[in-house]
């Protein structure tokens, strides 16, 4: 079964337990993930104004994973974000330096996750994620399945290409598909020589 990305694991935990329920390592990872996404889209100023109460903990999170240069850039930008237009050019400069990655954040985060694996408590596989979403009442079906689809007709089309049915809803699942198109249940691909309807392997 396909392993989940660490982002998906942490985001599912966040959905279940909230920010206060995350372990220290999960919170560190989530803070940096959130900061990085906002910095790349709206600059450090965007993160600082959207998440003012998280700035100090994000600085500490960067220090915890071994990125003091990036922590210093965020800290300086936060001190300059006081509404003065005189600081805009320096804040932009700090944002550009941050998103140029003076430290290899990807490598640092991978090392941090490996060193703290026991603190990452979210689902590890697509199947575990599917069950976790179902247990909390979240939608599991693919977006297309929520449209007006005739699944009886779909079953007739898929049955010749399916050696299995979905254990959750019974819909035939073609061997070339990894998930049930009706409920999203992740079965993985079958190890067969079955072809797709177009004849491709």
N, CA and C atoms as a LAMMPS dump frame, in Angstrom:
ITEM: TIMESTEP
0
ITEM: NUMBER OF ATOMS
603
ITEM: BOX BOUNDS ff ff ff
-5.0000000000000000e+02 5.0000000000000000e+02
-5.0000000000000000e+02 5.0000000000000000e+02
-5.0000000000000000e+02 5.0000000000000000e+02
ITEM: ATOMS id mol type element x y z
1 1 1 N 0.854 -1.195 0
2 1 2 C 0 0 0
3 1 3 C 0.887 1.241 0
4 2 1 N 0.502 2.216 -0.8
5 2 2 C 1.281 3.432 -0.97
6 2 3 C 1.412 4.187 0.351
7 3 1 N 2.66 4.638 0.649
8 3 2 C 2.906 5.403 1.865
9 3 3 C 2.491 6.862 1.657
10 4 1 N 1.942 7.452 2.686
11 4 2 C 1.514 8.852 2.619
12 4 3 C 2.692 9.791 2.782
13 5 1 N 2.567 10.969 2.19
14 5 2 C 3.555 12.012 2.432
15 5 3 C 3.411 12.479 3.88
16 6 1 N 4.479 13.024 4.417
17 6 2 C 4.426 13.503 5.793
18 6 3 C 3.433 14.661 5.917
19 7 1 N 3.28 15.456 4.847
20 7 2 C 2.307 16.548 4.879
21 7 3 C 0.89 16.003 5.1
22 8 1 N 0.533 14.958 4.331
23 8 2 C -0.805 14.375 4.48
24 8 3 C -1.008 13.793 5.873
25 9 1 N 0.033 13.186 6.415
26 9 2 C -0.073 12.597 7.753
27 9 3 C -0.337 13.674 8.799
28 10 1 N 0.435 14.766 8.71
29 10 2 C 0.297 15.834 9.697
30 10 3 C -1.03 16.579 9.52
31 11 1 N -1.435 16.82 8.28
32 11 2 C -2.693 17.528 8.049
33 11 3 C -3.9 16.72 8.522
34 12 1 N -3.838 15.406 8.376
35 12 2 C -4.941 14.584 8.895
36 12 3 C -4.977 14.628 10.417
37 13 1 N -3.818 14.58 11.042
38 13 2 C -3.763 14.701 12.51
39 13 3 C -4.324 16.045 12.956
40 14 1 N -3.974 17.092 12.211
41 14 2 C -4.466 18.43 12.533
42 14 3 C -5.99 18.467 12.452
43 15 1 N -6.548 17.809 11.437
44 15 2 C -8.011 17.772 11.28
45 15 3 C -8.678 17.021 12.428
46 16 1 N -7.987 16.027 12.982
47 16 2 C -8.573 15.19 14.033
48 16 3 C -8.405 15.814 15.415
49 17 1 N -7.19 16.268 15.736
50 17 2 C -6.908 16.709 17.11
51 17 3 C -6.735 18.215 17.252
52 18 1 N -6.661 18.954 16.137
53 18 2 C -6.429 20.391 16.216
54 18 3 C -4.979 20.697 16.521
55 19 1 N -4.628 21.964 16.375
56 19 2 C -3.232 22.37 16.568
57 19 3 C -2.717 22.026 17.96
58 20 1 N -3.542 22.224 18.976
59 20 2 C -3.093 21.988 20.353
60 20 3 C -2.86 20.506 20.642
61 21 1 N -3.437 19.615 19.825
62 21 2 C -3.282 18.181 20.047
63 21 3 C -2.1 17.566 19.328
64 22 1 N -1.428 18.355 18.473
65 22 2 C -0.271 17.822 17.754
66 22 3 C 0.888 17.573 18.716
67 23 1 N 1.71 16.589 18.402
68 23 2 C 2.944 16.406 19.167
69 23 3 C 3.881 17.566 18.837
70 24 1 N 4.935 17.718 19.617
71 24 2 C 5.883 18.813 19.381
72 24 3 C 6.491 18.71 17.979
73 25 1 N 6.849 17.507 17.569
74 25 2 C 7.463 17.335 16.249
75 25 3 C 6.461 17.623 15.136
76 26 1 N 5.215 17.162 15.303
77 26 2 C 4.187 17.439 14.297
78 26 3 C 3.934 18.946 14.187
79 27 1 N 3.878 19.613 15.325
80 27 2 C 3.637 21.069 15.309
81 27 3 C 4.795 21.794 14.645
82 28 1 N 6.012 21.373 14.935
83 28 2 C 7.188 21.984 14.3
84 28 3 C 7.094 21.852 12.788
85 29 1 N 6.788 20.638 12.334
86 29 2 C 6.684 20.406 10.896
87 29 3 C 5.562 21.241 10.297
88 30 1 N 4.392 21.266 10.947
89 30 2 C 3.243 21.994 10.422
90 30 3 C 3.518 23.49 10.35
91 31 1 N 4.157 24.043 11.383
92 31 2 C 4.481 25.473 11.383
93 31 3 C 5.37 25.83 10.193
94 32 1 N 6.389 25.008 9.95
95 32 2 C 7.309 25.294 8.845
96 32 3 C 6.606 25.106 7.507
97 33 1 N 5.786 24.08 7.385
98 33 2 C 5.026 23.839 6.147
99 33 3 C 4.121 25.029 5.845
100 34 1 N 3.429 25.515 6.874
101 34 2 C 2.542 26.657 6.735
102 34 3 C 3.328 27.92 6.375
103 35 1 N 4.41 28.171 7.098
104 35 2 C 5.258 29.329 6.839
105 35 3 C 5.815 29.306 5.426
106 36 1 N 6.342 28.175 5.014
107 36 2 C 6.954 28.06 3.695
108 36 3 C 5.933 28.325 2.591
109 37 1 N 4.741 27.746 2.727
110 37 2 C 3.704 27.952 1.719
111 37 3 C 3.311 29.418 1.602
112 38 1 N 3.118 30.079 2.738
113 38 2 C 2.715 31.486 2.701
114 38 3 C 3.851 32.383 2.223
115 39 1 N 5.077 32.07 2.629
116 39 2 C 6.218 32.888 2.208
117 39 3 C 6.408 32.81 0.695
118 40 1 N 6.195 31.634 0.113
119 40 2 C 6.358 31.481 -1.332
120 40 3 C 5.226 32.141 -2.112
121 41 1 N 4.05 32.29 -1.491
122 41 2 C 2.91 32.904 -2.176
123 41 3 C 2.784 34.396 -1.905
124 42 1 N 2.988 34.797 -0.66
125 42 2 C 2.732 36.192 -0.266
126 42 3 C 3.9 36.853 0.444
127 43 1 N 5.057 36.198 0.443
128 43 2 C 6.205 36.762 1.155
129 43 3 C 6.093 36.564 2.655
130 44 1 N 7.165 36.878 3.358
131 44 2 C 7.152 36.751 4.822
132 44 3 C 6.102 37.663 5.439
133 45 1 N 5.862 38.805 4.797
134 45 2 C 4.874 39.747 5.309
135 45 3 C 3.492 39.096 5.383
136 46 1 N 3.164 38.273 4.377
137 46 2 C 1.866 37.592 4.379
138 46 3 C 1.731 36.671 5.571
139 47 1 N 2.77 35.885 5.843
140 47 2 C 2.722 34.983 7.002
141 47 3 C 2.607 35.777 8.297
142 48 1 N 3.397 36.841 8.404
143 48 2 C 3.421 37.616 9.645
144 48 3 C 2.062 38.241 9.934
145 49 1 N 1.406 38.792 8.912
146 49 2 C 0.11 39.42 9.137
147 49 3 C -1.005 38.389 9.314
148 50 1 N -0.908 37.257 8.621
149 50 2 C -1.951 36.227 8.743
150 50 3 C -1.809 35.401 10.011
151 51 1 N -0.582 35.257 10.48
152 51 2 C -0.301 34.343 11.605
153 51 3 C 0.57 35.033 12.65
154 52 1 N 0.223 36.243 13.004
155 52 2 C 1.053 37.033 13.92
156 52 3 C 1.385 36.259 15.202
157 53 1 N 0.413 35.519 15.735
158 53 2 C 0.639 34.808 16.998
159 53 3 C 1.515 33.568 16.838
160 54 1 N 1.86 33.215 15.592
161 54 2 C 2.694 32.034 15.362
162 54 3 C 4.147 32.383 15.034
163 55 1 N 4.459 33.659 14.916
164 55 2 C 5.794 34.044 14.443
165 55 3 C 6.886 33.507 15.36
166 56 1 N 6.752 33.724 16.652
167 56 2 C 7.805 33.282 17.579
168 56 3 C 7.974 31.765 17.561
169 57 1 N 6.843 31.029 17.5
170 57 2 C 6.961 29.567 17.483
171 57 3 C 7.494 29.075 16.138
172 58 1 N 7.214 29.812 15.051
173 58 2 C 7.782 29.441 13.744
174 58 3 C 9.279 29.683 13.73
175 59 1 N 9.72 30.771 14.348
176 59 2 C 11.165 31.026 14.475
177 59 3 C 11.818 29.876 15.229
178 60 1 N 11.201 29.466 16.343
179 60 2 C 11.759 28.365 17.125
180 60 3 C 11.741 27.062 16.345
181 61 1 N 10.684 26.845 15.556
182 61 2 C 10.599 25.634 14.74
183 61 3 C 11.757 25.571 13.749
184 62 1 N 12.078 26.699 13.123
185 62 2 C 13.205 26.74 12.18
186 62 3 C 14.518 26.444 12.906
187 63 1 N 14.663 26.982 14.095
188 63 2 C 15.877 26.69 14.882
189 63 3 C 15.933 25.21 15.25
190 64 1 N 14.78 24.632 15.576
191 64 2 C 14.73 23.224 15.985
192 64 3 C 15.143 22.27 14.868
193 65 1 N 14.867 22.65 13.605
194 65 2 C 15.254 21.763 12.498
195 65 3 C 16.641 22.096 11.95
196 66 1 N 17.27 23.155 12.481
197 66 2 C 18.63 23.491 12.052
198 66 3 C 18.704 24.517 10.94
199 67 1 N 17.762 25.488 10.941
200 67 2 C 17.764 26.54 9.915
201 67 3 C 17.845 27.92 10.57
202 68 1 N 18.974 28.242 11.236
203 68 2 C 19.073 29.53 11.933
204 68 3 C 19.062 30.727 10.996
205 69 1 N 19.59 30.557 9.785
206 69 2 C 19.589 31.665 8.83
207 69 3 C 18.173 32.08 8.465
208 70 1 N 17.318 31.096 8.186
209 70 2 C 15.933 31.378 7.83
210 70 3 C 15.166 31.911 9.039
211 71 1 N 15.507 31.405 10.22
212 71 2 C 14.865 31.903 11.446
213 71 3 C 15.197 33.378 11.635
214 72 1 N 16.447 33.752 11.384
215 72 2 C 16.86 35.148 11.52
216 72 3 C 16.147 36.057 10.536
217 73 1 N 15.949 35.582 9.306
218 73 2 C 15.24 36.377 8.3
219 73 3 C 13.793 36.626 8.714
220 74 1 N 13.134 35.581 9.216
221 74 2 C 11.744 35.721 9.665
222 74 3 C 11.661 36.672 10.85
223 75 1 N 12.592 36.54 11.773
224 75 2 C 12.579 37.392 12.965
225 75 3 C 12.768 38.857 12.59
226 76 1 N 13.724 39.135 11.696
227 76 2 C 13.949 40.525 11.285
228 76 3 C 12.727 41.071 10.554
229 77 1 N 12.144 40.28 9.672
230 77 2 C 10.962 40.734 8.939
231 77 3 C 9.813 41.034 9.896
232 78 1 N 9.654 40.208 10.917
233 78 2 C 8.543 40.421 11.862
234 78 3 C 8.734 41.728 12.637
235 79 1 N 9.983 42.085 12.922
236 79 2 C 10.255 43.335 13.644
237 79 3 C 9.999 44.56 12.765
238 80 1 N 10.125 44.376 11.443
239 80 2 C 9.933 45.492 10.519
240 80 3 C 8.479 45.662 10.078
241 81 1 N 7.65 44.648 10.312
242 81 2 C 6.246 44.696 9.865
243 81 3 C 5.411 45.504 10.847
244 82 1 N 5.579 46.808 10.793
245 82 2 C 4.842 47.691 11.702
246 82 3 C 3.963 48.676 10.941
247 83 1 N 3.729 48.38 9.645
248 83 2 C 2.863 49.238 8.852
249 83 3 C 3.567 50.391 8.17
250 84 1 N 4.853 50.551 8.412
251 84 2 C 5.588 51.657 7.786
252 84 3 C 6.008 51.287 6.369
253 85 1 N 5.673 52.147 5.412
254 85 2 C 6.048 51.879 4.022
255 85 3 C 7.558 51.957 3.825
256 86 1 N 8.256 52.6 4.755
257 86 2 C 9.72 52.725 4.644
258 86 3 C 10.398 51.37 4.75
259 87 1 N 9.712 50.41 5.35
260 87 2 C 10.317 49.091 5.556
261 87 3 C 9.991 48.1 4.44
262 88 1 N 9.116 48.476 3.518
263 88 2 C 8.616 47.521 2.526
264 88 3 C 9.727 46.905 1.7
265 89 1 N 10.657 47.742 1.256
266 89 2 C 11.709 47.218 0.387
267 89 3 C 12.619 46.238 1.133
268 90 1 N 12.907 46.52 2.399
269 90 2 C 13.748 45.598 3.186
270 90 3 C 13.001 44.291 3.461
271 91 1 N 11.698 44.38 3.731
272 91 2 C 10.903 43.169 3.971
273 91 3 C 10.874 42.311 2.706
274 92 1 N 10.721 42.968 1.541
275 92 2 C 10.748 42.231 0.271
276 92 3 C 12.089 41.538 0.077
277 93 1 N 13.144 42.238 0.433
278 93 2 C 14.489 41.669 0.315
279 93 3 C 14.645 40.448 1.222
280 94 1 N 14.15 40.556 2.446
281 94 2 C 14.213 39.429 3.391
282 94 3 C 13.39 38.25 2.883
283 95 1 N 12.22 38.537 2.312
284 95 2 C 11.371 37.476 1.765
285 95 3 C 12.077 36.745 0.628
286 96 1 N 12.718 37.512 -0.252
287 96 2 C 13.447 36.899 -1.367
288 96 3 C 14.599 36.034 -0.867
289 97 1 N 15.297 36.514 0.14
290 97 2 C 16.387 35.716 0.713
291 97 3 C 15.842 34.428 1.327
292 98 1 N 14.698 34.551 2.003
293 98 2 C 14.085 33.384 2.642
294 98 3 C 13.717 32.337 1.6
295 99 1 N 13.051 32.768 0.516
296 99 2 C 12.593 31.81 -0.497
297 99 3 C 13.704 31.386 -1.452
298 100 1 N 14.893 31.963 -1.284
299 100 2 C 16.079 31.442 -1.977
300 100 3 C 16.719 30.309 -1.178
301 101 1 N 16.172 30.039 0.006
302 101 2 C 16.593 28.915 0.86
303 101 3 C 18.088 28.927 1.18
304 102 1 N 18.483 29.826 2.1
305 102 2 C 19.885 29.824 2.535
306 102 3 C 20.295 28.503 3.197
307 103 1 N 19.321 27.771 3.722
308 103 2 C 19.552 26.409 4.19
309 103 3 C 18.662 25.478 3.371
310 104 1 N 19.102 24.243 3.208
311 104 2 C 18.307 23.278 2.436
312 104 3 C 17.207 22.731 3.341
313 105 1 N 16.083 23.435 3.348
314 105 2 C 14.995 23.115 4.274
315 105 3 C 14.435 21.726 4.045
316 106 1 N 14.385 21.302 2.791
317 106 2 C 13.86 19.971 2.487
318 106 3 C 14.692 18.881 3.153
319 107 1 N 16.002 18.983 3.038
320 107 2 C 16.899 17.996 3.658
321 107 3 C 16.8 18.069 5.179
322 108 1 N 16.763 19.282 5.71
323 108 2 C 16.668 19.451 7.162
324 108 3 C 15.369 18.851 7.708
325 109 1 N 14.27 19.066 6.99
326 109 2 C 12.987 18.508 7.445
327 109 3 C 12.978 16.985 7.355
328 110 1 N 13.556 16.444 6.282
329 110 2 C 13.631 14.982 6.165
330 110 3 C 14.405 14.394 7.342
331 111 1 N 15.514 15.031 7.7
332 111 2 C 16.319 14.554 8.835
333 111 3 C 15.548 14.69 10.138
334 112 1 N 14.828 15.797 10.277
335 112 2 C 14.039 16.029 11.486
336 112 3 C 12.951 14.973 11.639
337 113 1 N 12.257 14.685 10.538
338 113 2 C 11.197 13.668 10.574
339 113 3 C 11.782 12.306 10.925
340 114 1 N 12.899 11.95 10.299
341 114 2 C 13.532 10.652 10.567
342 114 3 C 13.945 10.53 12.037
343 115 1 N 14.453 11.626 12.604
344 115 2 C 14.914 11.596 13.997
345 115 3 C 13.757 11.59 14.995
346 116 1 N 12.571 12.003 14.531
347 116 2 C 11.415 12.098 15.436
348 116 3 C 10.231 11.272 14.948
349 117 1 N 10.504 10.218 14.194
350 117 2 C 9.447 9.421 13.559
351 117 3 C 8.37 8.982 14.549
352 118 1 N 8.763 8.64 15.771
353 118 2 C 7.785 8.137 16.742
354 118 3 C 6.78 9.204 17.172
355 119 1 N 7.059 10.473 16.877
356 119 2 C 6.133 11.548 17.243
357 119 3 C 5.14 11.889 16.125
358 120 1 N 5.31 11.279 14.96
359 120 2 C 4.378 11.532 13.863
360 120 3 C 3.318 10.432 13.889
361 121 1 N 2.157 10.781 14.415
362 121 2 C 1.153 9.78 14.768
363 121 3 C 0.033 9.623 13.742
364 122 1 N 0.064 10.397 12.684
365 122 2 C -0.999 10.327 11.686
366 122 3 C -0.932 9.051 10.872
367 123 1 N -1.96 8.807 10.041
368 123 2 C -1.997 7.6 9.211
369 123 3 C -0.778 7.522 8.305
370 124 1 N -0.328 6.295 8.05
371 124 2 C 0.893 6.111 7.259
372 124 3 C 0.624 5.689 5.824
373 125 1 N -0.549 5.146 5.554
374 125 2 C -0.864 4.672 4.208
375 125 3 C -2.169 5.294 3.728
376 126 1 N -2.429 5.187 2.434
377 126 2 C -3.692 5.682 1.885
378 126 3 C -4.886 4.988 2.524
379 127 1 N -4.736 3.698 2.818
380 127 2 C -5.833 2.96 3.441
381 127 3 C -6.115 3.493 4.851
382 128 1 N -5.056 3.729 5.627
383 128 2 C -5.246 4.288 6.97
384 128 3 C -5.865 5.683 6.891
385 129 1 N -5.452 6.468 5.902
386 129 2 C -6.016 7.807 5.728
387 129 3 C -7.502 7.72 5.373
388 130 1 N -7.852 6.793 4.501
389 130 2 C -9.258 6.627 4.105
390 130 3 C -10.113 6.305 5.325
391 131 1 N -9.642 5.364 6.148
392 131 2 C -10.4 4.984 7.349
393 131 3 C -10.47 6.14 8.345
394 132 1 N -9.375 6.891 8.476
395 132 2 C -9.374 8.027 9.406
396 132 3 C -10.396 9.071 8.964
397 133 1 N -10.455 9.341 7.659
398 133 2 C -11.431 10.315 7.158
399 133 3 C -12.854 9.817 7.351
400 134 1 N -13.057 8.541 7.088
401 134 2 C -14.395 7.966 7.268
402 134 3 C -14.807 8.057 8.738
403 135 1 N -13.879 7.72 9.641
404 135 2 C -14.184 7.734 11.075
405 135 3 C -14.577 9.123 11.58
406 136 1 N -14.001 10.169 10.982
407 136 2 C -14.347 11.52 11.447
408 136 3 C -15.468 12.152 10.616
409 137 1 N -16.057 11.355 9.71
410 137 2 C -17.199 11.837 8.942
411 137 3 C -16.85 12.716 7.762
412 138 1 N -15.587 12.703 7.354
413 138 2 C -15.17 13.501 6.198
414 138 3 C -15.489 12.759 4.907
415 139 1 N -15.549 13.481 3.808
416 139 2 C -15.827 12.889 2.499
417 139 3 C -14.657 12.017 2.064
418 140 1 N -14.956 10.816 1.598
419 140 2 C -13.9 9.92 1.105
420 140 3 C -14.001 9.687 -0.397
421 141 1 N -15.182 9.917 -0.946
422 141 2 C -15.382 9.649 -2.379
423 141 3 C -14.642 10.674 -3.226
424 142 1 N -14.138 10.249 -4.384
425 142 2 C -13.507 11.205 -5.299
426 142 3 C -14.502 12.279 -5.716
427 143 1 N -13.987 13.451 -6.068
428 143 2 C -14.868 14.568 -6.435
429 143 3 C -15.821 14.177 -7.56
430 144 1 N -15.311 13.447 -8.554
431 144 2 C -16.148 13.061 -9.701
432 144 3 C -17.31 12.16 -9.261
433 145 1 N -17.077 11.365 -8.221
434 145 2 C -18.125 10.446 -7.752
435 145 3 C -19.274 11.191 -7.099
436 146 1 N -19.055 12.434 -6.722
437 146 2 C -20.118 13.21 -6.084
438 146 3 C -21.026 13.856 -7.127
439 147 1 N -20.639 13.745 -8.39
440 147 2 C -21.474 14.274 -9.461
441 147 3 C -22.573 13.252 -9.769
442 148 1 N -23.385 13.559 -10.744
443 148 2 C -24.51 12.687 -11.081
444 148 3 C -24.022 11.555 -12.002
445 149 1 N -23.472 10.509 -11.383
446 149 2 C -22.912 9.393 -12.144
447 149 3 C -23.786 8.156 -11.948
448 150 1 N -24.047 7.451 -13.018
449 150 2 C -24.804 6.2 -12.958
450 150 3 C -23.817 5.068 -12.682
451 151 1 N -23.719 4.66 -11.426
452 151 2 C -22.72 3.655 -11.063
453 151 3 C -23.11 2.248 -11.503
454 152 1 N -24.368 2.023 -11.817
455 152 2 C -24.765 0.741 -12.407
456 152 3 C -24.161 0.631 -13.803
457 153 1 N -24.275 1.706 -14.559
458 153 2 C -23.681 1.742 -15.901
459 153 3 C -22.157 1.667 -15.813
460 154 1 N -21.572 2.391 -14.85
461 154 2 C -20.116 2.355 -14.661
462 154 3 C -19.651 0.94 -14.331
463 155 1 N -20.426 0.236 -13.516
464 155 2 C -20.069 -1.137 -13.146
465 155 3 C -20.056 -2.039 -14.369
466 156 1 N -21.037 -1.862 -15.245
467 156 2 C -21.099 -2.671 -16.471
468 156 3 C -19.891 -2.41 -17.366
469 157 1 N -19.46 -1.164 -17.419
470 157 2 C -18.285 -0.806 -18.228
471 157 3 C -17.011 -1.375 -17.615
472 158 1 N -16.917 -1.322 -16.283
473 158 2 C -15.674 -1.688 -15.594
474 158 3 C -15.528 -3.187 -15.339
475 159 1 N -16.648 -3.917 -15.273
476 159 2 C -16.588 -5.322 -14.864
477 159 3 C -15.614 -6.162 -15.698
478 160 1 N -15.555 -6.004 -17.047
479 160 2 C -14.618 -6.825 -17.828
480 160 3 C -13.142 -6.565 -17.498
481 161 1 N -12.867 -5.422 -16.877
482 161 2 C -11.481 -5.057 -16.558
483 161 3 C -11.184 -5.22 -15.068
484 162 1 N -12.124 -5.85 -14.343
485 162 2 C -12.011 -5.908 -12.887
486 162 3 C -11.97 -7.349 -12.397
487 163 1 N -10.901 -7.673 -11.662
488 163 2 C -10.834 -8.985 -11.035
489 163 3 C -11.228 -8.905 -9.564
490 164 1 N -11.636 -7.716 -9.115
491 164 2 C -12.016 -7.529 -7.712
492 164 3 C -13.106 -6.476 -7.603
493 165 1 N -13.789 -6.537 -6.486
494 165 2 C -14.78 -5.52 -6.164
495 165 3 C -14.313 -4.743 -4.946
496 166 1 N -14.831 -3.553 -4.776
497 166 2 C -14.47 -2.746 -3.614
498 166 3 C -15.013 -3.391 -2.351
499 167 1 N -14.17 -3.62 -1.336
500 167 2 C -14.659 -4.24 -0.102
501 167 3 C -15.588 -3.33 0.696
502 168 1 N -15.606 -2.057 0.365
503 168 2 C -16.457 -1.115 1.092
504 168 3 C -17.841 -0.994 0.472
505 169 1 N -17.905 -0.803 -0.867
506 169 2 C -19.208 -0.543 -1.493
507 169 3 C -19.586 -1.568 -2.563
508 170 1 N -18.67 -2.49 -2.897
509 170 2 C -18.986 -3.543 -3.854
510 170 3 C -18.823 -3.164 -5.313
511 171 1 N -18.513 -1.901 -5.606
512 171 2 C -18.339 -1.465 -6.993
513 171 3 C -17.141 -2.197 -7.623
514 172 1 N -17.288 -2.715 -8.872
515 172 2 C -16.123 -3.306 -9.537
516 172 3 C -15 -2.265 -9.66
517 173 1 N -13.773 -2.689 -9.375
518 173 2 C -12.626 -1.782 -9.466
519 173 3 C -11.664 -2.332 -10.508
520 174 1 N -11.539 -1.657 -11.656
521 174 2 C -10.618 -2.139 -12.691
522 174 3 C -9.215 -2.349 -12.131
523 175 1 N -8.544 -3.368 -12.63
524 175 2 C -7.23 -3.731 -12.104
525 175 3 C -6.204 -2.619 -12.276
526 176 1 N -6.422 -1.728 -13.251
527 176 2 C -5.468 -0.656 -13.484
528 176 3 C -5.712 0.547 -12.555
529 177 1 N -6.829 0.529 -11.8
530 177 2 C -7.124 1.626 -10.878
531 177 3 C -6.59 1.332 -9.485
532 178 1 N -6.185 2.395 -8.777
533 178 2 C -5.707 2.239 -7.406
534 178 3 C -6.817 2.438 -6.381
535 179 1 N -7.882 3.153 -6.782
536 179 2 C -8.955 3.44 -5.834
537 179 3 C -10.312 3.18 -6.474
538 180 1 N -11.282 2.947 -5.622
539 180 2 C -12.659 2.782 -6.092
540 180 3 C -13.19 4.136 -6.551
541 181 1 N -13.759 4.159 -7.752
542 181 2 C -14.242 5.439 -8.275
543 181 3 C -15.526 5.892 -7.584
544 182 1 N -16.175 4.987 -6.856
545 182 2 C -17.428 5.343 -6.172
546 182 3 C -17.195 5.892 -4.764
547 183 1 N -16.389 5.184 -3.957
548 183 2 C -16.21 5.606 -2.56
549 183 3 C -14.773 6.009 -2.225
550 184 1 N -13.857 5.823 -3.175
551 184 2 C -12.475 6.236 -2.938
552 184 3 C -11.627 5.237 -2.185
553 185 1 N -12.178 4.064 -1.86
554 185 2 C -11.418 3.078 -1.085
555 185 3 C -10.126 2.722 -1.826
556 186 1 N -8.954 2.819 -1.153
557 186 2 C -7.683 2.564 -1.835
558 186 3 C -7.303 1.084 -1.811
559 187 1 N -7.423 0.426 -2.96
560 187 2 C -7.068 -0.985 -3.049
561 187 3 C -5.654 -1.189 -3.576
562 188 1 N -5.128 -0.215 -4.305
563 188 2 C -3.875 -0.41 -5.027
564 188 3 C -4.162 -1.082 -6.361
565 189 1 N -3.188 -1.046 -7.249
566 189 2 C -3.37 -1.694 -8.555
567 189 3 C -3.162 -3.189 -8.414
568 190 1 N -3.888 -3.954 -9.222
569 190 2 C -3.692 -5.405 -9.258
570 190 3 C -2.432 -5.713 -10.052
571 191 1 N -1.715 -6.727 -9.618
572 191 2 C -0.513 -7.166 -10.325
573 191 3 C -0.886 -8.165 -11.39
574 192 1 N -1.549 -7.674 -12.425
575 192 2 C -1.97 -8.549 -13.511
576 192 3 C -1.609 -7.904 -14.825
577 193 1 N -1.843 -8.629 -15.906
578 193 2 C -1.567 -8.06 -17.223
579 193 3 C -2.813 -7.42 -17.819
580 194 1 N -3.821 -7.128 -16.952
581 194 2 C -5.051 -6.516 -17.45
582 194 3 C -4.736 -5.204 -18.13
583 195 1 N -5.526 -4.889 -19.128
584 195 2 C -5.323 -3.655 -19.85
585 195 3 C -6.417 -2.663 -19.522
586 196 1 N -6.136 -1.409 -19.735
587 196 2 C -7.145 -0.373 -19.606
588 196 3 C -8.107 -0.51 -20.775
589 197 1 N -9.306 0.119 -20.684
590 197 2 C -10.256 -0.002 -21.778
591 197 3 C -9.681 0.414 -23.132
592 198 1 N -8.689 1.311 -23.131
593 198 2 C -8.107 1.729 -24.401
594 198 3 C -7.042 0.796 -24.892
595 199 1 N -6.719 -0.241 -24.125
596 199 2 C -5.714 -1.221 -24.54
597 199 3 C -4.338 -0.939 -23.978
598 200 1 N -4.179 0.17 -23.219
599 200 2 C -2.871 0.468 -22.641
600 200 3 C -2.657 -0.357 -21.407
601 201 1 N -1.418 -0.74 -21.077
602 201 2 C -1.175 -1.521 -19.867
603 201 3 C -1.418 -0.713 -18.633
